[in-house]
């Protein structure tokens, strides 16, 4: 079976790679359509030998003749490729594919990497009708699936499967590796270390106006409160701005919270491998205002307990033994959770959460298991008997 996979980025979206590899392992032909230009996703797909084609559509919806011409070129490309299934991620890609495939007999699958676009009332209203053009919507979290149910999406055209995390790549380290990671970062064994790994995104105009969706500002404000009582602590922020606007937002946060003058905070940009920071961490923090599962999956796979906001799918990433859930945007609640984790660190109880964190992610969010479920759904939607029926579609997010 020929499957075309389409995304709006050549940089992010590396979570599609296990799905692509699983489909190819089963003998399916997979072609990935990406925007022109370099990016880490393109590099990873190239190393795996996956065929790629530059998208003629530039993923900007403006009422111009150029937009119409790009959509027509995309339609011609998809007709030439003659796929049985087009599998698309990101809302802009979904809109482009839906418009380009009007009137064509091709199975369409939209896999939703996060709920942010559904938090805009106008977009959510439009999506109630536009999603009817999809044969199947695969929600990346149980939370997103519930949003589609509230929009009257039929159960037989809806599944909930996470993108997951590579639990072989992200795994707990031994004591010697942890000690070495701390030495490299200049962190004594008795210092409590919190890590937040996330790109900085500029504030959006249609949702969460004026604030970054990842909640860096919430954590930095909570950290100020927390360190008044627990000064022997260190916060490590990992990640640059997603784009030029995101980098400007990051620099504004550095200025607003005077990070350069705070010896308890470090912010590292340009990091390729975050595992060294999880090796040194005692807790991971994900204070997002909107999120699918985010960095909490990588942290949990590494055996690091998490403090997460109750936004989107984040509460699905922890249980009572592996972490804490706090109200979105609540600075004092986040500071209190940090104090609770710190108290457990001092008593030695925090380390007991590590096996529970690892087990929760391994059982529910292993990317290999999730990719097999997605491949089953793609093959079924494309009219082929799936190679694997190891578990039902909704099982991984439980």
N, C-alpha and C positions, 0 to 999 in steps of 0.2 A: 504494500500500500504506500502511496506517496503522500507525505505530510509536509505542508509548508507551515513553519513557525515564524511568527512576526512579532517584533518588539519595536519600541520607539527609541531605543538606546543601544549603542555598541559598547557602552562602558559598564552600566549596571545590568541587573537581570541575570547574573551568573548562576542563579538558582535554577535556570532552565536546563543547564547542562546535564544533570542526572536524568531528566526526562528525555532529552534528545538521545543520550547514550542508550537508555533502555529501549526506546523505540527502534533504534538502529540494531541493537543486539538481537531483536526479534525478527530482523530481516526487512524492516520497513525502510523506505527511502525518505530521508529527512533533508529538507532544504530550509535554511534560516534566512529570513529577509530582515536586514538591519539598515539603519541610516548609514550613509557613507561616512568614512573617517575612522581613525583609530579608536581603540578602547580595549579594556581588559576582557570584556565578554568576547569580542572579536578574536583576541589573541588566544583565549582558552578554546574557542571552537576551532580555530585554525590548528592548534596543537592536536586536537582530537580528530582532525581530518574531516570536519563537517563542512559540506558545501554551503557557501554563503552568497547572497546576491544583495547589492545595494538597493535600497528602496527608492523608487522614483518619487514617492510622496515624502515631504519633509516634516510631516506631523505638526503643521501649523494650519489651523482652521480659520482662514480669513475669506471673506466674501469677494474673492478676486478670480479673474480668469486663470491665473497661475495655479490656484488651488484646484480648480476644476480640471485643468490640464494634467496636474500631477495625479489626481484621483483616476482619471481616464488611463494614464500610463500604468498605474498600479493594476487597474482592471485588466489591461492587456497583458501585463506580466503574469498575473494569476491565471488567466485563460491559457497562456502559453505553457505554463508549468503543469496545468491539468491535475491538480491534487485531488485526492479523495476527501481530505480534511485540511482545513486551514485552522490552525491553533494559535490564537493571538493573546497577548498579555499587554497590560496597560490600557487605559481608557482611550487615549488618542489612537492607538493601534486598532482598538475595537471599532471606533467610529469609522476609521479609514477602510477597514476590511468590510464592514457592513455595507457601506455605500458602494464600494467597488464591486461587491458580489451580488448586488441587486439583480434578480432575474436569472442568476446562474445556479446550476444544480451542483452545489458543493456543500459538504457538511461543515458547519461552523461551530467552533468551540472557543468561548471566551474564558480564560483563566484569570481570576481577579487577584492581583498581588496585594491589594490593600483597600480599605474602605474610604479613603479620603474623599474621592470624587462623589461618593454617595452622601457625604455630609453637607453638600451644597444642595439646597432645596430645589433650585431650578434644574440642576443636572439630575438629581434623583427623580424628579417628575418626568423628565424626558426619558430617563433610563427605563422607567416602568414600561414604556412602549418600545423603545429601541431594542431592548434585550429580547424582544420577541423574534428578532431576526437571527438570534443565536439558537442553534439546535440544542446546545448544552452550555450552561454556566457552571464552571468549577470555581467555587468560592475558596480563597486561600485560607479561610478560617471559619470556624463555626459561627462567629459573630457576623461575618459578611454574608454567610448563607442565611442567617436570620433576617438580615436587612432585605435580601431578595425575596424571602418568604413574605415579609411585610408589604412587598410590592406586588404580591399576588403571583409570584413565580411558581409554576407548576413543579411539584416534587419530582416528577419523572424527567424534568429537564434541568435539574439542579443537583449538584453534588458538593460536598465539603471535603477538600483534601489540602493539607498544607504543602508548601514547597519543601519544608523540612531543612535538615542540616546534615552534613556529612559527619556521622558519629565516629568514623574511623580517623578522619583528619582532626576533628575537635574531640579531645578526650582528656581525662584527668592526667596530671603529671605526678611523678614521684617527689619525695621530699627534697632530694638533691637538686632536681630540675627547678623546683619552686625556689629553693634557696639561691640558686644561681641567677634566676630571673630577678629576684629581689636585689641581689648585689649589683647587677647591671643597672638597675634603676635607682640605686642608692637608698634602698628601703630596708631599715632594720627589721628584724623578725617581730618586734613588739609593736610595730606601727600598723594600724588598721588601714586597709587599702580598699577604696571603692573605685570601680572602673565604669565609665560610660563610653561605649563605642558606637558612634553614629555620625553620619555626615551632618553638616549644618545646612539646613534649607532656609532660604529667605522666606519671610512671611508671605502667605498667599493672600490674594485679594478677595476670594469668594468664601473661604473658610478660615476660621481662627485668625481673623484679620488682625494684623499688627504683631503677631507672635509667631515664633518658629514652631513648626509642628513637632519637632523632636524634644522640646521641653528643656533645652539646655539652661534657659533662664530660670526655670523652676528649680532645677538641681543646684545651680550656683547660689541662688537665694537660700535654699534649704541648707546648703553646706555652710554658709556663713553662720546660721543659727546653730547648727550642729557642732561646729568646731569651737564655739564659745565654751562648751562643757567638755569637749573631747578633742583637745588641740593636737594630741599625738596621733594624727590621722592624715591620710593623703588621698586626694581625689585625682584620678588620672582620666582625662578626656582624650579620646582617640578619634580622629577624623577631621578632614578639612571641609571647606565649603563645597557643596555639590557642583556649583557653577560659580561664575563671577559674582552673582548676587548673593549666593550662599556664603561665599568667602567674605564678602563685605559684612554680611550679618554676623559671621563668626568674629570678625575683627571688632565689630561694634560691641559684642558681648564681652570680649577681652577688655575693652575700654570701660564699659559700664560697670563691670564687676572688679576692675583693677586687678586682673589675674596676675599680671607681672609682679605686683607687690605682695601677693599672697603666697607664702612659702608652702602652704598645704595643697596647692593646686598646680598641676602640670597639664598642658594641652599639647598633644603631639599630632601634627598634620603629616600627610604624605605617607601614612603607614600602610604597607601592603599586607602584612601578616599580624593579626591582632592576638594570636595565641600567646605570645610572650607576655602580654599584659594580663591575660586571664591566668597565666601561670603564677603571676605575682599577686593576684587579687584575692580579697576575702569576700567581696560581694560585688555584683553587677547591678547597675541602676539603669532602668529604662523609663524615663518620666514623660513619655510622648503624649501629645494631645490627640494624635491619630496614628494608628499603627496596625500592621498585621501581626506578626510575631516578633520581628526584629531581632536585635542582638541577643535577646534573652535565650534564644535557641542555642547559639554558639556558646554562650556562657554556661548554660545548664549542661550541655554536652561535655564541657570541660570540668564539670563538677563544681561550678561556682554558683552559689545560691543567688537569687535575684530579688530586687525590689522593683516592682513594675506598677505603672499606673493602671487604672481600670479602663483605659482607652482601647477600643477595637478588640483585637484578639490577644492582647497581652495577658489578661488573666488566665488564658488557656495554657500559658507556658510554665506556670508554677502551681504547686499544691501547698497545703498547709505545712508540709514537711520540708519543702524546698525553697520557700520564699515568702514574700509579703506582697499584698496588693493595696495600693493607696488611691484615694480619689484623684482624678486628673486635675492638674493645676493647683493642688493644695500644698503649699510650701511647708506649712507646719506639720501636716500629716507625713510628708516625706522626711522631714527632719526627725520626727518621732520614730519612724521606721529605721532610719540610720542609727539612732540611739539604741534601738532594740537590737539591731545587728551588731553594733559595737559592744553592747553588754554581753552578748553571746560570744563574741570574739574574745573578750577578756576572761570569760569563764571557761572557755574551751568548747562550748556547746555548738558554736557556729560550724565547726568542721564536720559535725555529725550530719549537717544538711547536705554535704557534698554527694554522698552516694544516692540520696533521694533525688537530688537535682539531676544527676546523670541518668538514673533509672527512668524518671519521668520523660525526659527528652528521648531517650533510646527507645522506649516503648511506644511513644506516640508521634515522634517527629523525625525518625530516621529517613534521610532523603532517598535512600534506596527503596525502602518500603513504599514511600509516598510516590516515587517515580513509577513503580510497578502498578499502583492503582490508577495513576493518570494514564499510563500506556493502555491499560485495560479499557478505560473510558474512551480514549481516542480510537482504539480499534473497534469498539462496539459502535460508536457513533458513525464511524466510517463504513460500517456494514461488514466488518470482518469479525470472525470468532476470536476473542482474545486469547493470547497465548497463556496468560496467567489469570487465574481467578482466586488468588490466595486469600484475599480479604475483601469485604464489602467496601464500597466507595467512601462511606462516611467514617469508617473505623479509625483512621489515623488521628483525627482530631477529637474523637470521643467526647 
